[in-house]
Amino acid sequence: MSVILSRLSGAFLLNCELFALTLLFALPLGLVVAFGSMSRCKPLSGAVKTFVWVIRGTPLMLQIIVIYLGPGLLGMNNPWPSGSGGRMVAAVVAFAINYACYFSEIYRGGIQGVPKGQQEAGQVLGMTKAQIFRHITLLQMIKRIVPPISNEIITLVKDTSLVRVISVYEIIWVGESFIKKGMIWPLFYCMVFYLLFSGALTLALGWFERKLSYFK
């Protein structure tokens, strides 16, 4: 039993690594995408909105397959390193792009939800656009976006299991491997791992949201 739990724990660390790397890249990239979609340059905003529409309208599993296998099938040089490390890099890229597009829409809604009169007041005070965004828009935007961002983060925890489609040895794959030996209980341990991690994140995000209550 200790051997099984050790294997499950090791595999879940990979899920956690993918989770952390996705947030590390997707959160700032989402803000860049949001600015692109709100750009006054129509060709740029149109291209960004179309890209976001495609990413949000297609399954993440399909995107993982296309990003990992697509270059090779198109006759291009494979950009991913060989072995499990290459599959992990491709998975991080796919997840970061996918979640950046979802985050961008949340950012856009948060930015546009800040009353325009407050931004105009900043201009009257002689503040630059960067100062207005940093001191007026950003702080209020964070308060508005925490609940929807929290939902996406919890969803990301569960979506990490999708990397099995390109043979990344994540926790559910490990749990299923024991079914061939007549053991189904490791899958229940997989559920416990996910529940504990999601529960801890829920508490942490709830605490963060309460810390921002001064914007009410």
C-alpha positions in Angstrom: 0.0 0.0 0.0 2.8 2.4 0.8 4.3 1.8 -2.6 1.0 2.6 -4.3 0.6 5.8 -2.3 4.2 6.8 -3.1 3.5 6.3 -6.9 0.3 8.3 -6.6 1.9 11.1 -4.7 4.8 11.3 -7.2 2.3 11.5 -10.1 0.2 14.1 -8.3 3.4 16.3 -8.0 3.5 16.4 -11.7 -0.1 17.6 -11.8 0.8 20.3 -9.3 3.8 21.3 -11.4 1.6 21.7 -14.5 -0.9 23.7 -12.4 1.8 26.1 -11.1 3.5 26.6 -14.4 0.2 27.2 -16.1 -0.7 30.0 -13.7 2.8 31.4 -13.8 2.5 32.0 -17.6 -1.3 32.3 -18.2 -2.1 35.0 -15.6 0.3 37.7 -17.1 -0.3 36.5 -20.7 -4.0 36.8 -20.2 -3.6 40.5 -19.4 -1.6 41.0 -22.6 -4.3 39.3 -24.6 -7.0 41.4 -22.9 -5.2 44.6 -23.9 -5.0 43.3 -27.4 -8.7 42.6 -27.6 -9.4 46.1 -26.3 -7.0 47.8 -28.6 -8.2 50.7 -30.7 -6.4 49.1 -33.7 -9.3 47.2 -35.3 -7.1 44.6 -37.2 -5.2 43.8 -34.0 -8.3 43.6 -31.8 -10.1 41.6 -34.4 -7.3 39.1 -34.7 -7.0 38.7 -31.0 -10.7 38.3 -30.5 -10.8 35.6 -33.2 -8.0 33.7 -31.6 -9.7 33.8 -28.2 -12.9 32.6 -29.9 -11.1 29.7 -31.4 -9.4 28.7 -28.2 -12.5 29.0 -26.1 -14.6 27.2 -28.6 -12.5 24.1 -29.0 -11.7 21.4 -26.4 -8.5 21.7 -24.4 -7.7 18.1 -25.1 -7.7 18.7 -28.8 -5.5 21.7 -28.4 -2.9 19.7 -26.4 -2.8 17.1 -29.2 -2.5 19.7 -31.9 0.3 21.6 -30.2 2.3 18.5 -29.4 1.8 16.5 -32.6 0.9 19.3 -35.1 4.4 20.5 -36.0 5.6 17.0 -36.8 2.5 16.1 -38.8 2.9 19.3 -40.8 6.5 18.4 -41.7 8.1 21.0 -39.5 10.9 20.5 -37.1 9.5 19.3 -33.8 10.1 22.2 -31.3 9.6 19.9 -28.2 12.5 18.1 -26.5 12.4 14.3 -26.7 11.0 12.1 -24.0 8.6 13.0 -21.1 10.2 16.4 -20.7 9.1 17.4 -24.2 5.6 16.2 -23.6 5.5 18.3 -20.4 6.7 21.4 -22.1 4.1 21.0 -24.8 1.4 20.5 -22.2 2.4 23.7 -20.3 2.3 25.7 -23.6 -1.2 24.3 -24.4 -2.5 25.0 -21.0 -1.0 28.5 -20.8 -2.5 29.5 -24.1 -5.9 28.1 -23.2 -6.2 29.6 -19.8 -4.7 32.9 -20.9 -7.6 33.3 -23.3 -10.1 32.6 -20.5 -8.4 34.9 -18.1 -8.2 37.6 -20.8 -12.0 37.8 -20.9 -12.2 38.0 -17.2 -9.6 40.8 -17.2 -11.5 42.6 -19.9 -14.7 42.5 -18.0 -13.0 43.7 -14.8 -11.3 46.6 -16.6 -14.4 47.7 -18.4 -16.4 47.4 -15.2 -14.5 50.2 -13.5 -16.5 53.4 -13.9 -15.0 55.6 -16.7 -15.5 58.7 -14.6 -12.8 57.5 -12.2 -10.3 57.3 -15.1 -11.4 60.7 -16.3 -10.8 62.1 -12.7 -7.3 60.7 -12.9 -6.7 62.5 -16.1 -7.9 65.7 -14.6 -5.3 65.2 -11.8 -2.6 65.0 -14.4 -2.0 61.3 -14.1 -0.6 59.3 -17.0 -2.4 56.3 -18.5 0.0 54.0 -16.8 -0.6 55.7 -13.4 -4.3 55.6 -13.9 -4.2 51.9 -14.7 -1.9 51.1 -11.8 -3.5 53.3 -9.1 -7.2 53.4 -10.1 -8.1 50.6 -12.5 -5.9 47.7 -11.4 -6.9 47.6 -7.8 -10.6 47.7 -8.5 -10.3 45.2 -11.3 -8.6 42.7 -9.0 -11.5 42.9 -6.6 -14.0 42.3 -9.4 -12.1 39.4 -11.0 -11.2 37.3 -8.0 -14.4 35.2 -7.9 -14.4 34.2 -11.7 -10.6 33.7 -11.6 -11.0 31.5 -8.6 -13.4 29.3 -10.5 -11.0 28.9 -13.4 -8.2 28.1 -11.0 -10.2 25.3 -9.4 -11.1 24.0 -12.9 -7.4 24.0 -13.8 -6.7 21.6 -11.0 -9.0 19.0 -12.6 -8.0 19.8 -16.2 -4.4 18.8 -15.4 -5.6 15.2 -15.9 -6.1 15.8 -19.6 -2.3 15.6 -20.2 -2.6 11.8 -20.3 -3.7 12.2 -23.9 -0.1 12.8 -24.8 1.2 10.1 -22.4 2.1 12.3 -19.5 2.1 10.1 -16.5 -0.3 12.0 -14.3 -2.1 10.7 -11.2 -5.3 9.3 -12.7 -3.3 7.4 -15.3 -1.3 5.9 -12.4 -4.5 5.1 -10.6 -6.0 3.3 -13.6 -2.9 1.2 -14.1 -3.8 -0.7 -10.9 -7.1 -1.7 -12.3 -5.3 -4.3 -14.4 -4.1 -5.8 -11.1 -7.7 -6.0 -9.8 -7.4 -2.9 -7.5 -9.9 -0.1 -7.9 -9.3 1.7 -4.6 -6.3 3.7 -5.9 -8.8 5.7 -7.9 -10.5 6.8 -4.7 -7.2 8.0 -3.4 -6.9 10.0 -6.6 -10.2 11.6 -5.8 -8.9 12.5 -2.3 -5.8 14.1 -3.7 -7.9 16.3 -5.9 -10.4 17.2 -3.2 -7.7 18.1 -0.7 -5.9 20.3 -3.2 -9.1 22.0 -4.4 -10.3 22.5 -0.9 -7.0 24.2 0.1 -7.2 26.4 -2.9 -10.8 27.3 -2.2 -9.9 28.4 1.4 -6.8 30.4 0.2 -8.8 32.2 -2.5 -11.7 32.9 -0.2 -9.2 34.4 2.3 -7.7 36.6 -0.5 -11.2 37.7 -1.5 -12.0 38.7 2.0 -8.8 40.7 2.3 -10.0 42.8 -0.7 -13.3 43.6 1.0 -12.1 47.2 1.6 -13.2 48.0 -2.0 -16.9 47.4 -1.0 
